[in-house]
Amino acid sequence: MHAGDPVPDVHAAYDAACARLLGLQSDDGSWESEMEWNTTILSQYVIVTRVLGRPPDETTRQGMITHLRNTRTPEGGWGMHPAGPASPYATLLAYVALRLLGVGPDEPPAAEAGKWLGAQPGGARAVPQWGMFWLAVLGLVPYREVAPFPPEAMLLPRWVPLHPERLLGWTRMLYQAMSYLYGARFRADLGPLADELRDELFPATAPGPADGRRPDVVLPRGRLLRTLQHVMRGWERVHSRRLRRAALERCHRAVVDEQHASPVHGLSSVNALVECLVLFAHDRRHPLLDAAVARLEYWRWADEKNGVRVCGDRAIVWETSFAVSALLAVGAEDRSERVGPAVLRASAYLRDAQITTYPGLLPPLRSVIGGWAFSDGDSRWPVGDCTAEAVNALLSVPDARHLPPWSLPGALDVILDRQNRDGGFGTLDRQRVGRWLEALNPTEMFANCMVDSSSVDCTGSALTALARMRALLPPEGRRRADAAIRRGAAFLRSVQNPDGSFTGSWGINYTYAAFHAARGLRAAGASPGDPALGALGQWLAATQLADGGWGEDWRSCAEGRYIALAHGLPEMTSWAVLAGLDTLGPGHPSVTGGVRWLCAARRPDGSWRDDQVNGVFFATMMLNYHLYSAYFPTLALGRYLRAVGSPGSHHKERHDH
């Protein structure tokens, strides 16, 4: 058999993968897996509930300790992601959480964590500013050791580039909450435990950072940021009390508006936690506090093996959209008894998850009605690429084409509202200020978090959806979609790397971007012989591993260069095969080699390994979407079968993608 010959066992692999995926569907028609990150949000949850005087019950407390015990690194600390080394920041927060949960300083796992943290250069004081903020909230360090977050920025004219409304949505929501706590100098009362923690975290003999080295600081402060912070510290010494009161009330009002706009759950767990503190700091009996605390349960996961933890976000719409696309990847010939009802239940879930109302007190800064969120239909934070993938999934199901008449025009408005001046697409917002604002990023650990810049990933999703929906839009909507497609394709061409690759933003990394760039350009009308696609295809062939798969190290994201693993992984191989189908064609040896790798790596139950990080946010934080290894290989195998004109597939239910 030659390398480019059709792969003979793809039907069996695809059928088994579909069966596996169907078995993971929830009763409501959706798919969801835990989005695994790290323990820092659990630690923050413990801190917030302790500050609020609402500690967990004994079963939950033990579950939290179990999770912290099970997720330690070999060094005795905790990492910033499942594949990362021990991190002073994550370890500091976990140590504090364990102590707040009643674990003594000499008891495991706190004892080992305290020992490891104390041996690091600078100890607890070497953590990034995000960690110092939490220490200040707990009353363990003075606020003068925290980078300034003056709430008066909320009073600036909206046209000023430094106004918080210019920030990326996640950052904006955090700023207005954190600046309230900073401006009010809120400090929790931990009683005698505060003195104990200070003695444990800041011993008099703690070594200083060696040569200023702070392991978690990936974004050292530049001159512009240092100058601005110097000015803001000066402002803190002379600010008007009257102006400060007005600024604090503006921040409080923004938090209250978010409570009304997101009555079921907030934008993310981190935002929700800090907003609870704002309500409590403003009024211990705040009328919205009980509901805000109750909403925190949405973010909790628990099982006997891994205990109780808190996720950073939930990806129900995102996962369901790709699961539907995977199940329908072969085509629309007809449907089996099992797949047909499953995709109809899923399409009903997605239809119901489209946002139809906005209960906020203030007008939103972004287009909301008609979009889909990352999480579910209760969110009021639509995301551009999540909206696009929901549209892609729904238009794959013929029975779902009869959407309400406002559905596609509403989705179009949301997607186009995220198109930036450079033609690319963002996530929550349109970019409202230049990327120069990234130079003022105070986090020290999260990159590309200040503005909603265009990304290859979001642009590929948007172009695919726009191309799908354009024929179903009225003439004016079709004209808007066509113009956006042209600008989006031009953006993709403009950001292609010299070696033919593309850089990702939300997945790891170059292989993930290759999938989105290829599908986006093809949706925009590029032919297989297009020079950009040809260069990308050459890059794919050049990066294929000896085992036939593709595997990319998570360090590619942090270092800004492609770093290959020694072996393939199912997610990266799937993305590369999908990109290869759009660039090299189904008969190319690289594509058939990747398909063979997927067939050979499949387990007997139709699954693939799911123990590696595959997602990323803000360039430095790695995630493991456990279902990526379920639906992306299924999607790749199905698309391959469709591309080779597969006759006699066991699943004749697939709908035209």
KOLMARNU-974261 format. One record per residue (C-alpha): residue in three letters; x, y, z. Coordinates in steps of 0.001 Angstrom, whole numbers, plus 524288, in hexadecimal, padded with zeros to 5 digits. Example, Ala and Ser with C-alpha at 12.3 -4.5 7.8 and 13.67 -1.06 7.14 Angstrom:
BEGIN
Ala8300C7EE6C81E78/Ser835667FBDC81BE4/
This chain:
BEGIN
Met800008000080000/His8053580D6E7FC5D/Ala80513818D9805E0/Gly7FAB7820207FE23/Asp7F173814AA7FC43/Pro7E41481589802DF/Val7E46581090810D1/Pro7DC5F804028116C/Asp7D7FD803F381FB6/Val7D2F9811DF820BA/His7C4AE80DBD8205E/Ala7C62F8055682C69/Ala7CDD980FD183387/Tyr7C3ED81A4E8302E/Asp7B861811CA83404/Ala7BEA780E9B84110/Ala7C20B81CDD8436D/Cys7B408820F88408F/Ala7AEC6816A6849C8/Arg7B80381B5485451/Leu7B4068297885239/Leu7A5988260B85293/Gly7A7AA81F5385F93/Leu7ACDD82C0486556/Gln7A0E483427861E5/Ser7995E839E386D56/Asp78ACC8381B86F18/Asp788448462D86AE3/Gly78EE5843AB85DCF/Ser79BB784A7B860DE/Trp7A9B58460A86294/Glu7B2DB84AEE86D10/Ser7BF88846C687353/Glu7C71D84D0487E3C/Met7D021857BC87974/Glu7DC01854538819F/Trp7E51185F6E88582/Asn7EAE8860A189321/Thr7E799862328A17A/Thr7E878871098A24D/Ile7D9E2873548A07F/Leu7D6A28692A8AAC7/Ser7DFF9870498B3D8/Gln7D96B87D3B8B0CB/Tyr7CC22876FF8B343/Val7D0CE872A98C0AE/Ile7D6068804E8C377/Val7C97D8871C8BF48/Thr7C03987E268C6B2/Arg7C89A87FA78D2EC/Val7C88E88E748D1AB/Leu7B9D488E518CFDE/Gly7B831885E38DBE8/Arg7B25287ACC8D3F2/Pro7BBD086F718D56B/Pro7B9028627E8CE91/Asp7B24E857388D552/Glu7BAC084C188DA20/Thr7B8B4843688CE40/Thr7BC5484E6C8C501/Arg7C7E68524D8CD75/Gln7CD5E844908CCFD/Gly7CAFE844048BE4B/Met7D2AC850878BC5B/Ile7DE0784B618C463/Thr7DD8B83ED38BC7C/His7DEA08465F8AFCC/Leu7E9FB84E758B4C7/Arg7F0C98423E8B99B/Asn7EEE783B358AC9F/Thr7F3D2846288A3E1/Arg80123848CA8A9D9/Thr80D58848B08A193/Pro818C683FD48A545/Glu81F3A84B918ABC5/Gly813F984CC98B55D/Gly80E04858E58AF3C/Trp8038B85B7E8A519/Gly8051C85F25896CE/Met7FE5B8694F88E7F/His7F94885EAF8857E/Pro7F8F584FCD88523/Ala805E484EBE87DD0/Gly80D10859A2884BC/Pro817308599F88F92/Ala8147085E6D89D47/Ser810C886CCA89D82/Pro8131F875FE8A90A/Tyr8065087CEE8A608/Ala7FDEB870A28A555/Thr8050486ACF8B10E/Leu80349877138B944/Leu7F4A4877558B6D5/Ala7F353868B88B938/Tyr7FAD3869D68C602/Val7F211874F48CA95/Ala7E5FC86D448C68C/Leu7EA6C861468CE0A/Arg7ECAD8695B8DA37/Leu7DF4E86FAC8D8D1/Leu7D988862098D768/Gly7DF5885E368E476/Val7EBB6857108E03F/Gly7F6CF85A0B8E9A7/Pro803E485F6F8E4F3/Asp80AB2852CF8E8F1/Glu80097849D78E2CA/Pro8015C844B68D4ED/Pro7FFDD849D48CABE/Ala8018C8576A8D09C/Ala80E7D853F48D703/Glu814F184FE28CA3D/Ala80F4585BA28C31D/Gly814068651F8CD6D/Lys8218885F2F8CD09/Trp82243860018BE39/Leu81D0D86DE38BDBC/Gly8267E8726B8C838/Ala831EE86D058C079/Gln82E93875088B45C/Pro835D2881C48B1DD/Gly82DC588C6D8B827/Gly8240E882D68BE08/Ala81607887AD8BE5C/Arg819CE8959E8BAB4/Ala81F088911E8AD88/Val8118088DC78A85B/Pro80B7D8962189D86/Gln802A78A1968A0AB/Trp7F65A8995B89F69/Gly7FB3C891978AB23/Met7FEB789DD18B2C3/Phe7F0E28A2B28B099/Trp7EB45896A98B75B/Leu7F4F0898118C289/Ala7F0968A6338C44B/Val7E2328A24A8C43B/Leu7E5558989E8CF1B/Gly7EC368A3448D6C6/Leu7F95D89C4E8D5F4/Val8009F8A7308CEC9/Pro7FDCF8B5BA8CDD2/Tyr7F7C18BAE48C155/Arg803CF8C3058BEBA/Glu80A558B6558BA74/Val7FFE28B4578B012/Ala800858BA688A298/Pro7F6F08C5DB8A2C6/Phe7E9348C3E489D62/Pro7E3438D15C89F8D/Pro7D4838D14389DE2/Glu7D4E88DF37898B4/Ala7D7EB8D99488B45/Met7C95D8D67488AA2/Leu7C69A8E51D88AF9/Leu7CEFA8E85B87F2F/Pro7C8238ECCE872C4/Arg7C4E38E0F986A93/Trp7CD2D8E5C485F49/Val7D9948E4E28678F/Pro7E16E8D8DF8635B/Leu7E3D88D52D87197/His7D5678D457874FE/Pro7D2518C688879D2/Glu7C78C8C54986F94/Arg7D27C8C4208658D/Leu7D74E8B78E86BBB/Leu7D45E8A997867AD/Gly7C7C98A51586E30/Trp7CDC389BAD87811/Thr7D80A8A5B187C03/Arg7CE3A8B0D287C77/Met7C5338A984885A8/Leu7D0808A5E788E86/Tyr7D6048B3AA88E98/Gln7C9928BA298930F/Ala7C8178B04889E27/Met7D6518AFFA8A24C/Ser7D76D8BEB58A1D8/Tyr7CBEB8BFCF8AB29/Leu7D2B08B6FF8B504/Tyr7DF938BE058B2EE/Gly7D99C8CB938B3DF/Ala7D1E98C7FD8C016/Arg7DDDC8C1448C5E9/Phe7D5478B5C18C949/Arg7DBB48AC6F8D2EE/Ala7D5D589FEB8D829/Asp7D5F789CB18E688/Leu7DC1088F458E845/Gly7DDF9890C98F6DD/Pro7E9F888A0E8FCBD/Leu7EC0A882428F041/Ala7F0C988EA58E96D/Asp7FCA488FC58F25C/Glu7FF7A881558F0D2/Leu7FF24882518E204/Arg8080288E428E1F1/Asp812068870E8EA2A/Glu8113A87B118E16D/Leu81199882378D466/Phe81B0C88D228D7B8/Pro82577888038E0F9/Ala83021891AF8E46E/Thr83A4C888C68DE38/Ala83386887B78D0F2/Pro83D658895E8C5CF/Gly83B668941B8BBE6/Pro83965891168AD81/Ala8463C88D0E8A742/Asp849CC8979089D72/Gly83BA289C0389DE7/Arg8371088EE68986F/Arg8289B88BFA89AAB/Pro824A987F3389413/Asp8165E8829189185/Val8192988FF988BF3/Val818E188E3987D3B/Leu8160389C8D87A36/Pro81FA98A54288160/Arg81B3D8B348882F3/Gly820498BC2687836/Arg8240E8CA5B8799E/Leu816B88CF7F8756A/Leu80F9F8C72987F80/Arg819508CA7E88A38/Thr817808D8F38875E/Leu808B68D7E688778/Gln808C68D04689437/His811D68DA6689A54/Val808188E4FB896A0/Met7FCB48DD0A89BF1/Arg803B78DAA68A8D5/Gly8057D8E9398A9D5/Trp7F7078EAF88A73E/Glu7F3FC8E1AC8B26C/Arg7FACF8EAFC8BBB8/Val7F34C8F7218B783/His7E6618F26B8B1C3/Ser7D9BD8F9628B4FB/Arg7D12C8F1D68BE6F/Arg7C5218F6F78B7AC/Leu7CA288F25B8AA80/Arg7CDC28E5488B055/Arg7BFFC8E3648B595/Ala7BA4C8E6848A845/Ala7C3C18DD1B8A1A4/Leu7C0AE8D2328AB36/Glu7B23C8D4068A8DB/Arg7B4758D35789A29/Cys7BBB38C66889BF2/His7B1198C1558A4F9/Arg7A6A08C51C89B38/Ala7ADC68BDB88907A/Val7AE3C8B184898FB/Val79FCB8B2F289C35/Asp79CC08B43688DBC/Glu7A3F18A78788B0D/Gln79C0D8A0BB895A7/His78F938A4B688EA5/Ala794FE8A1F888110/Ser7997E8944188506/Pro78F0088FA788E86/Val7928A8813A88DB0/His7A166881B488D41/Gly7ABC388B7D8898D/Leu7B5DD88CB287EEE/Ser7BF7E883AE885D8/Ser7C1EF87E1989342/Val7CCE4887B389617/Asn7C43C89351892D9/Ala7B93788DB589B06/Leu7C1ED88BB88A6E7/Val7C791899748A6E9/Glu7BA1989F568A4B3/Cys7B532898678B0F1/Leu7BFF089F338B898/Val7BBF68AC678B305/Leu7ADD08AA998B73B/Phe7B24B8A6568C4BF/Ala7BBF48B18A8C60F/His7B1888BB518C219/Asp7A7448B6048CB62/Arg7A8418A9D18D3C8/Arg799998A8288D199/His799928ABD68C358/Pro78C7D8A7D38BD43/Leu793688A11F8B1ED/Leu79DA2899C88B9E5/Asp7961E88D5D8BCFF/Ala7929988B348AEB3/Ala7A08E88E138AA6C/Val7A5F0884018B3F5/Ala79BCD879FC8AFCC/Arg7A01487BB28A1A5/Leu7ADDD8774F8A52F/Glu7A8F08694B8A5A9/Tyr7A7E28697A896D3/Trp7B6B186904895F0/Arg7B8DF85D7E89F16/Trp7BC7A84FC489ACA/Ala7BD298441B8A3D7/Asp7BF8C835868A34E/Glu7C4A782B698ACB6/Lys7D1DF829BF8A61A/Asn7D5EB837EF8A408/Gly7CE2583E908AEB7/Val7C81384C108ADF7/Arg7CDA9856678A4F5/Val7C97E862E089E2D/Cys7CAD28644B88F75/Gly7CEE1870B68889D/Asp7C3F086FBE87EAE/Arg7BA7D86638878A9/Ala7BA12862FF86A39/Ile7ACBB85CEF867C0/Val7A9118646785B69/Trp7B6D38632A8560A/Glu7B7A58547F8587B/Thr7A9F9851B385393/Ser7AC3E85918846F8/Phe7B85E8514F84366/Ala7B24184476847B1/Val7A6F7846AE83E3C/Ser7B04E84A4A83348/Ala7B82783DEE835F1/Leu7AC4E834FE835C2/Leu7A7EE83ADC828D7/Ala7B55883BB48229B/Val7B3418314781820/Gly7A777837C28120D/Ala798B8838AD8119A/Glu794AF82C3080AF5/Asp78BD582758815C8/Arg78C4A8245A82439/Ser78D3E8186E82CD6/Glu783638161B83771/Arg78D0781ABA841B4/Val7946A825F283B7A/Gly7886182C94835ED/Pro7814782E9C842D8/Ala78E098325C8497C/Val7912583D6284028/Leu783228422184091/Arg783C7842DD84F6B/Ala790AE84A0584E48/Ser78B748538D8443F/Ala77FD08564984D08/Tyr789348592685827/Leu790F08627F84F96/Arg784C48695184A91/Asp7804F86B8D8588A/Ala78DCD8706D85C7C/Gln78D7F87BEF85313/Ile78CC98888285AF0/Thr77FC688F758597B/Thr77F698990B864F6/Tyr788788A20D86C58/Pro783D88A59A87A21/Gly78F0C8AEC087D8D/Leu78C338BC2B8832E/Leu7959B8C308879EA/Pro796E98C16E86B25/Pro7A1348B71786806/Leu7ADE28BB118618A/Arg7AC828B028857A3/Ser7A2338A9EB84F07/Val79B6989F828573D/Ile78E4989B3D85194/Gly78FAF89039847C9/Gly79CC188B0F84C81/Trp7A14187EF5853A1/Ala7A9ED87EBC85F93/Phe7B5108756486247/Ser7ADA086F4086D80/Asp79EE286E8686BD4/Gly7926D875E6868FF/Asp7921987C148767B/Ser79E4B88411873C1/Arg79CD9891C386E5E/Trp7AAA88922C86913/Pro7AA4188D7C85AE9/Val7B73C88A06854BF/Gly7BA1688BDE84660/Asp7BFB087E7F8434B/Cys7B5F08777B84C26/Thr7AAFA87E0384498/Ala7B178879E5837EF/Glu7B31E86BA983BED/Ala7A51186ADC840C7/Val7A0A486FCA83378/Asn7A987865EA82CB4/Ala7A3A285AE1834A3/Leu7957E85F11832E9/Leu796E0860B982448/Ser79C8E852FF8237A/Val78F7984D63827DB/Pro7851D84E8A81D33/Asp77A5884D9082753/Ala780518592A82E62/Arg78096862128228B/His7731A8671F82609/Leu778428707883035/Pro7705F87C23834EA/Pro7710C8871482AD5/Trp7792088F99833EA/Ser783138850483726/Leu78CF48863882C1A/Pro78C078951C82ACE/Gly78E46895F083982/Ala799FD88CE1838AB/Leu79F2F894EE82D50/Asp79E6E8A15A8357B/Val7A5E189B13840AC/Ile7B08A8956A83807/Leu7B2908A1F983051/Asp7B2A38A9F183CD0/Arg7BF408A2A78404C/Gln7C6188A5B083369/Asn7D1868AEE683593/Arg7D7318B94D82CD3/Asp7E1B38AFF482806/Gly7D70F8A6DA822CF/Gly7D91F89C4A82D06/Phe7CF908985E83795/Gly7D0598990784664/Thr7C8FC8921E8513B/Leu7C055899E285A92/Asp7C2498A76D85500/Arg7C7928AF22849D4/Gln7D5438B47284C20/Arg7D32F8C22C85168/Val7E1358C6EE85286/Gly7EE4D8C3A084C73/Arg7F6B28B83B8509E/Trp800028C1FE856D5/Leu7F74A8C0A1862D2/Glu7FD388B32786504/Ala809688BA6C869A8/Leu8016B8BEB587574/Asn7FD8C8B0D78793D/Pro7FF5B8B07088814/Thr7FCAF8A1E688A45/Glu80AD489D7C88803/Met805B888FF288474/Phe7FAE7890E387A27/Ala7FEC58955186C7A/Asn7F5E489B6D86232/Cys7EB2789E2586C14/Met7E94C8ACDB86AA4/Val7E22B8AE2D85DA5/Asp7D9D38A5088557A/Ser7E35D8A36484A4E/Ser7E05E89B9C83E1B/Ser7E44788D6083E1B/Val7E5E5883348338A/Asp7DD43879DA83B40/Cys7D19D882EB83C91/Thr7D317887B982EA2/Gly7D2E6879F482914/Ser7C68C876AC8309F/Ala7BFF68835F82C8F/Leu7C314881D081E18/Thr7BE05873E081E13/Ala7B116877FA82428/Leu7AF7E8840581BA4/Ala7B18D87BEE80F68/Arg7A78D871F981416/Met79CFE87BA7817B1/Arg79E708858980CB0/Ala7951687E9780371/Leu78A9D87E8780E06/Leu78BBC88D0281103/Pro783ED8981C80AF9/Pro78B2E8A00D80081/Glu7906A8AA55809E3/Gly7953189FEB81356/Arg79B96898A08080A/Arg7A2A18A507803F5/Arg7A7A78A738811C4/Ala7AC0A8991A812D8/Asp7B3358998A805D0/Ala7BA6F8A5ED80997/Ala7BE4B8A00A816A3/Ile7C2FB8939481017/Arg7CBE789B24806F9/Arg7D1CB8A2E081231/Gly7D34D896CD81AA1/Ala7DA4B88F3C80FF5/Ala7E37889ABD80DD6/Phe7E68089ABB81C64/Leu7EA0C88C4981C18/Arg7F33188E63810B0/Ser7F98C899E081787/Val7FCFC89243823D9/Gln80235885DF81D9A/Asn80FE8882F98227B/Pro81B538826A818F1/Asp81C178739881A3D/Gly80DD48722F81632/Ser8087986FC9823E6/Phe7FED3877CB82BCE/Thr7FF6787B3183A3B/Gly7F3F38776B842E2/Ser7EE1487E4884E9B/Trp7E49C874E485535/Gly7EA338677C8520C/Ile7F7BE8617985180/Asn7FBCE867EB848E0/Tyr800FC8679083AF1/Thr7F99385B108379E/Tyr7ED23860B683D88/Ala7EED186D1D835A0/Ala7F1748651C82951/Phe7E40A85EBE82A87/His7DD0A86BC882BDA/Ala7E4F98730F821B0/Ala7E31C8688E81769/Arg7D4768674F8196B/Gly7D2F58760F819DC/Leu7DA278784B80D17/Arg7D2ED86D4D8064A/Ala7C5E9872C380B20/Ala7C9F087FF7805C0/Gly7CB8F879F47F83E/Ala7DA09876757F7BA/Ser7DCEE86AE67EEEA/Pro7E5F085FB47F2E4/Gly7F05B865B97EA3E/Asp7F016872A77F16B/Pro7FE02876C77F530/Ala7FA79878D380387/Leu7F45286B6380458/Gly7FFB0865827FCF0/Ala8097886B3080681/Leu801748665C811F4/Gly800C6858D280BFE/Gln80F8D8587F80A81/Trp810F885C44818C8/Leu807B98516481CD6/Ala80F56847558151E/Ala81C2184C2D81ABA/Thr8177D84B52828DA/Gln8119583DBC82820/Leu8183D834A3831B3/Ala81E768279E82EB3/Asp812F08205A83496/Gly809BF826D882AC6/Gly8033582FFC8347B/Trp8053B83DD48391F/Gly808468418E84723/Glu80B0984F4984BD7/Asp8112B852F6858CB/Trp809BE85CD986116/Arg81619864F9861C8/Ser8135086917853BA/Cys8098A872BC8594C/Ala812B0878CF86336/Glu81EB38793985A80/Gly8181287D6F84DE4/Arg81E14872C18457E/Tyr819EE8654B84125/Ile81F0E85AC984A61/Ala81C1184CCE846A5/Leu81A5A8417084FD2/Ala820B38346184D12/His8137682DF684AB5/Gly8063B831588453F/Leu7FA4A8357784D03/Pro7EC328337A848A8/Glu7E82D841CF84933/Met7F3C2847228419D/Thr7F36083C05837D6/Ser7E4F183E8983585/Trp7E71584D1983368/Ala7F23684A4282A11/Val7EA3B840458226A/Leu7DEE8849D682153/Ala7E8188547A81CA8/Gly7EEA684AD181391/Leu7E1BE8473D80D3A/Asp7DFE6855AE809EF/Thr7EDD8857CC8053B/Leu7F43384B2E800BD/Gly7E847843197FD52/Pro7E3BE835C880249/Gly7ED5882E177FA0F/His7F997834B27FF12/Pro8028682B9D806DE/Ser8029E834E981275/Val7F3D8834A58134A/Thr7F287825F0811EB/Gly7FDC18243F81B85/Gly7F69782C9582569/Val7E9FF8250482354/Arg7F13E8183A82568/Trp7F70181DAD831EB/Leu7E95F82107836E6/Cys7E4508137D833A1/Ala7EFDC80CDC83A25/Ala7EF6F8157A84655/Arg7E10181300848AC/Arg7DDBE80AEE85492/Pro7D46E7FF56853A3/Asp7C9478076B85965/Gly7CA88811A084E94/Ser7D1B681BA3856E7/Trp7DF14821ED85631/Arg7E8078260986139/Asp7E3AD832B9867A4/Asp7EE548358D8718B/Gln7F5B28408B86ABB/Val7F37C84F3386AB0/Asn7EDB9853DB85DDB/Gly7E7FB8615B86078/Val7EDB386E47864B7/Phe7E95187BD5868A7/Phe7F1218884F869B1/Ala7FCF48813B863BF/Thr801E487BCF870B0/Met7F6BC87426876D3/Met7F4EB8663D871CE/Leu7E85085E6F87285/Asn7E3DD850A987002/Tyr7D6C984FB986911/His7D4708415486B41/Leu7CA85840208603D/Tyr7D3D5845A385612/Ser7D953837E6854BA/Ala7CB9A832C885233/Tyr7C58083BAB84813/Phe7D12D840E684089/Pro7D6248335583C82/Thr7C82382FB983918/Leu7C6FA83C0F830F1/Ala7D3E88395F82A0C/Leu7D07A82B4F826AE/Gly7C2F182F26821F0/Arg7C81B83A1681969/Tyr7D22F830E4813B6/Leu7C7B1826F581054/Arg7BF9D83183809FB/Ala7CB4F8368C80263/Val7CE94829397FCB7/Gly7C057827647F8A1/Ser7BE1E81C7D80247/Pro7B3978132E7FD8C/Gly7ACFC80A468071C/Ser7AFD08113B813B9/His7A8E980A6F81ED4/His7A333817B582295/Lys79B3A81CF281770/Glu794FF826C982070/Arg79F368315681F40/His79B1E83E6C81A2C/Asp7A1E984716810A2/His7AC2284F2F8176C/
